[in-house]
Structures are given as structure tokens and as C-alpha cells.
Amino acid sequence: MAYAVEVKNIIKKFPSVVAVNDVTFTVDEGGIFGLLGPNGAGKTTLIRILTCLMKPTSGEAKIRGFDVVKHPARVRRNIGVVSQAMTSDLDLTAWENLDIYGKYFDMPRKERHETMEYLLETVGLKDRARDLVATYSGGMRRRLEIARGLIHKPYLLFLDEPTIGLDPQSRLVIWELLRKIRSETKLTVFLTTHYMEEADKLCERVAIIDYGKIVALDSPVELKRSIGGFDIIELSLSELSPAIMERLRSMKFIKNVTEKESSVRIYVEDAAKAMPALIEEFKRLNIAILNLAVHEQSLEDVFIHYTGKSIREEEAQKFNPFVGPGLPRQMPGMRV
Amino acid sequence: MRALAVTERDLRRFSRNPVLMIASVFLPLVYLIIIGNSFQGELKHLPLAVVDQDSGPYSRRVIELLQAMQEGSRTIDITMLSDQKQAFKLVKDGFYKGVLIIPPKFSEDTIKNVNPQIGLFVDNTDSISANGIVNIISRSMPYVKTEYVSVRADRAKAQFRPVELFKKIDYDASLVPGAIVMAIFMGTTFTGAFSLVMDKFLGIHESYLSTPLTKMDIVIGTIISGVLITTIMSFLVLLGGLFITGLKLAGGVSSFLLLIFTISLTALGLLSMIFIILGRADHPRIVGVVIGFLNVIFYFPSGAVYPVESLPGWLRAFSAVNPERYAVHAMKALILKGSGAAAIQNDIIFLAVFTAIMLFFATITFKRTM
């Protein structure tokens, strides 16, 4: 079976940092693939390589079998891109934005206009199509950009943080929209996000990238299973000692125990079944439970498991001290 | 055609900025009015102090001549002073533009014909006023010994009569080609490469870089929209300039078409040149600085305000490769003289070669990746 995306040993080095460090993975045709990672993990760099906006230092990447370095024109015809920043023209109406974009792909007028009508209807902007984008809210603008990414009926759609900065309502609308598009077409979607809920709800497969490397790749369900346990019981106890930790670890139904300051996280398969035994045990040890929270293991836990809790020192943007941040920054490494 | 889609996008965006459109036509016209009225005025009412130490018949004759000038052309306003020292001080302090000293034996020397002299001391920090005073005084002095000016001219004397080849053209009217060149330059600075700089600044360039648009499509499409906008703007400035100065186009339809062609060609050349310089800039601040600089170095040595022949050697050498100079020369010929293609042939050849070179490098140096 052909792969929608094939990435082999891709490395992208900037003078001060290796943004993508020997990444290899494939994305099957159809469905939504999610690429997760903290800020500065290399998500956007990887997307830019796959969308021919940047050349890799080494390695190979193919979209629908076309090499991104050797055949960028072919790749561009096959992909739709919704970049992280809002990139629709504020001075133009939604209709004009789509129409002009369609012309970039040499679409004949009739086909272009039919697709535009359909997409505007789908993203719910039909009534506002003749208004300037400057009058749009962030969510509307994002929906327009998704429509624009689909105007030429691409084989693969890249969505770089599609719901960043949007309110929960707009986010739900966009999720609905993506589900609808997925169910109606054979489109493959390649999505990056750092909203775990988003990846969990939308993606069939998820890759976690950190420090330029893929640290995990599987379906959300499998990823959750891989870190052990399905439910997490978080407890604050009146006392906590290595002996207690040892005792907990020895209990059969407990998959894993982690400790943080005065609280313990206990990973179990079924919290409802585990609770009575746990409470009994603490009573026996004469330890009071000060606080208790149970939550189902989420992709967030998987994410934290693989990427740790520390906040990333993001690479400072370089700028030329002689002319300030307005210098042409296209030299390699000036913008990570 | 994809490049035309780029053009369409630019034109539509520009049409959503009516204030910019009005300002872009209005500013070169304001400029025309201000420069036209700042430099062309004749000198009037220059204050001149006169110290008469002679009080003889011929010194009175000199003063009469000065008074005649004061009443007639009103170039000077004379004030009689008795103290020479005080007169010098007043010139130094800026109250007078000059002082005329008639020495004690002036009348006697004049009668004896022994080289009579008058002292004229001018404030040469204001060289234009100083030259004005020197000119009119030296023109009038030969008449000191003449009681009346003969009506009949001396037949033996050679006569010099300047003949103006073209219809009388005021200084402000002669600036119309300059105002158009300014409009072209302005137009090329906020269209073309500038719209790409703004795209980068706003971060929206990513959207078209991931489409099949080629480097050529982006460069050509952007420049075409720039040429269209600039040509229309310059044409409106031409109409406004003609209206303000009362000038009429000297030539017929063919000169007019050549004029529009020259404007478009100049716009194309300048847009391509600016594309090379700003093709990689991503902040409007850079544009502001670069454009201010380019405007001065191209505009003033172009002959738009003052003849190129007045420039020192090094500046004239630069002016020889200044596209605006050729544009001004061609437009002066077409607007003021109504010349045909032959008169502007060299200008067009230069502009065409310049444009071809610039366009070539604009396409080569433009980078399509992020």
C-alpha cells in the first residue's frame, strides 16, 4: 500500500540547534494523523520541510511518492496547507481569497466556483462570503483558511495547530468540520497540535515529537495502554515514605506508582475496583488520605510521560544588531 | 495564468485602500505646487543701504537711478544712511542685504573721467539675493553719465535678441515632468516589492509559497500590478499638473502614447530595481529607510528641478546611469516640446536596457522558500 507521507532519516540543522533529528515515520492514506510535541519540538520545521517551504539538511521525504526536494511542484499540487499563522488576506473578501487561491492552482473557472460554493457552505461562511476578511472573527478566518486549503481538492491536507488561539466554541466547530470532511472524502489529514484533547478526539494515529525526535507513534488508545494502566488515582497522604511506596508497588492491581512532592499517582486498570482495597490498606497503615482525585488516563498523560514536565527553553530568535529585527532573516538558522 | 492571479490579488487589495490611492496622486501635486512656487519667484524688495559721502551731481544721479528701480521693478528698497560704519553693522546683522557706498570724490572723478568707483558690499551668505543686487546695480551703472536714454538704437552696435523656440513655459509648468517622475517613484515604492514585504511582515506569504506559484509568477505578477497602479497614478498626476499649471500638452496623440509608454517603462524599471533591493526584506521600516535614500539620490540628479549640466563631475557621472534622468529628459521632450520618437530614442534605449537587467536580477535574487 502506498503511503501518503514517507519520512526517512530527515535531519534539519540550524547553526545553533538541530530542529529535526533523524526522524523516520510513515502516514497511511486516509484518516487523520497527529503530530504532537511541545513548543520548539520541531513540528513546524517538519511541516515546512514536508510542504516544500524549507529544505532538509539530509534525509528524504515523499508525499504520495513525490520527493519534496526533487519534485516540489508536484508535491505542491497534491497538498493543501493551513499554516499556524492566519494567512488569509484581510483586504479581500472570503470569495476573493478562495477564487484567487484557486487560480494559483490553474483551476478552471466553473470547477473553481462550484468547489468554492460547496466549501463555503461546508465551513458555514456562505452568508459572509462577500464580506472582507478583516471583519471576521478568528474562528471564521480559520474556517476560511481550511476551505482555502481544500479548494484544489488536495490529496493531503496539512493543518499546523488549526485551533490555536480559538475559543472552545470555535474549536468544536472546527473539529466537527474536520470530521465531516474526513467522512465525506478520501482526504488524508496531517495535523500538528499541542492540544491533547484535539489529537485524542480526531486522530487515528499520533506521533509525539520532542527535541527533534519521534519518541512515540501509535493510535491514541495504544499509546495510553503503553504507559501502563488506564485510570490514575492521585492521592495526598498524611505521610509518605519509601516504605509506603514499596508497599504500594507490591500490590498486584497497581500497574505503576509515581511520586511528586507529597502526592502519589497510582496507575490502575479500573479505579472503581481498586479504590476499596487502597482505602483499606491506608487504614491498616494508619495513614490519612488528605485529598483524592481520580482521572482517566488521557493522551496528556502519555504526552507528559514521554516529554517530561519541564518547560522548554525555546531557541531565541536571532536578529541582526545593526538593523534590528527587520533584517532579511532568510539566512539558514535565523528563524527556527 | 497564475501570475495574473497574483496581479489580481494586489490590485484588489490596493483598491481597498482609497486613502492611499488619493494620497498617492495628491502628494506629487502638492510637491509640484510647493517647489514650483518656492524657486521660481523673482527677487523683490531687497533692502539696500546707501551711504552718499559725495553729495555731488553724479552721486545724486546714482541715487535717482536706484530710486527708479525701487519704483519700477521693486527689486530693491533703498534706505539712505549717513554713517558708513553703522551701515556695515546693519548689513552684518541682517537688516540689509547690502550697502552701496558712494565715495567723496565720485562726481569729481566722473567729470574728469578718472575711473570713478562706487563700493557695493553685499551679504554673500545669501548668495541668491547678493547676486540679484550685484546684477541690477551693474546693469544700471552705465547710465550714470547719460541724461536720457536714446530712443533710437545705435545702428552700428550688434543687437542681441533671445528667441524662445517653444511656447513660454513657467518654471512650475516645467516641473510637471518632475512631478510625474516623483509619482512613478512613489508608486513603485508602495506597490511591487512592498506588498511582498508587507505579506512577510504580516506572515501571510506562507499561504502562497505552498501553492504551485513559481518564482517567476510571483515576481512578474507583483511587478505587473505595480506597473498598472503606477501608470494610472502618474497619468492622474499628469492631468492634475496640467490643470494646476495651465500647461497644454505640446504634441499630438503619438506624443501622448509615447508619454504613457515612457511612464510604464520607467515604472517597470524602477519596480524591478526596488525588487532586487527589497525582495528579501521583511519589515516595512527597512523600506522606509531605503526608499528615503533612493528618492534623494535618484530625484535630485535627474534634472527634474535643476539642469543636469549644473552638477559637478562626480554627480554627473552618477546621473548618467540614473534612470530618472532619462525619464525626465524624455518626458520634458514629450510634454513641453511635443517631440516624436526620434528625440527620446536614447532615453528609451537606456530605460529598456536598465529594465531588462533589473528584471533579470529581480527574478534571480528572489527567494521562494521561507
Boltz contact constraints between the chains, C-beta under 6 A:
constraints:
  - contact:
      token1: [A, 51]
      token2: [B, 210]
      max_distance: 6.0
  - contact:
      token1: [A, 53]
      token2: [B, 209]
      max_distance: 6.0
  - contact:
      token1: [A, 53]
      token2: [B, 369]
      max_distance: 6.0
  - contact:
      token1: [A, 53]
      token2: [B, 370]
      max_distance: 6.0
  - contact:
      token1: [A, 54]
      token2: [B, 370]
      max_distance: 6.0
  - contact:
      token1: [A, 73]
      token2: [B, 212]
      max_distance: 6.0
  - contact:
      token1: [A, 76]
      token2: [B, 212]
      max_distance: 6.0
  - contact:
      token1: [A, 77]
      token2: [B, 212]
      max_distance: 6.0
  - contact:
      token1: [A, 81]
      token2: [B, 210]
      max_distance: 6.0
  - contact:
      token1: [A, 83]
      token2: [B, 206]
      max_distance: 6.0
  - contact:
      token1: [A, 85]
      token2: [B, 203]
      max_distance: 6.0
  - contact:
      token1: [A, 87]
      token2: [B, 204]
      max_distance: 6.0
  - contact:
      token1: [A, 87]
      token2: [B, 206]
      max_distance: 6.0
  - contact:
      token1: [A, 87]
      token2: [B, 207]
      max_distance: 6.0
  - contact:
      token1: [A, 91]
      token2: [B, 13]
      max_distance: 6.0
  - contact:
      token1: [A, 91]
      token2: [B, 16]
      max_distance: 6.0
  - contact:
      token1: [A, 92]
      token2: [B, 12]
      max_distance: 6.0
  - contact:
      token1: [A, 96]
      token2: [B, 12]
      max_distance: 6.0
  - contact:
      token1: [A, 100]
      token2: [B, 5]
      max_distance: 6.0
  - contact:
      token1: [A, 100]
      token2: [B, 9]
      max_distance: 6.0
  - contact:
      token1: [A, 103]
      token2: [B, 5]
      max_distance: 6.0
  - contact:
      token1: [A, 104]
      token2: [B, 2]
      max_distance: 6.0
  - contact:
      token1: [A, 104]
      token2: [B, 5]
      max_distance: 6.0
  - contact:
      token1: [A, 104]
      token2: [B, 211]
      max_distance: 6.0
  - contact:
      token1: [A, 104]
      token2: [B, 213]
      max_distance: 6.0
  - contact:
      token1: [A, 326]
      token2: [B, 283]
      max_distance: 6.0
  - contact:
      token1: [A, 326]
      token2: [B, 285]
      max_distance: 6.0
  - contact:
      token1: [A, 326]
      token2: [B, 286]
      max_distance: 6.0
  - contact:
      token1: [A, 328]
      token2: [B, 280]
      max_distance: 6.0
  - contact:
      token1: [A, 328]
      token2: [B, 281]
      max_distance: 6.0
  - contact:
      token1: [A, 330]
      token2: [B, 280]
      max_distance: 6.0
  - contact:
      token1: [A, 330]
      token2: [B, 367]
      max_distance: 6.0
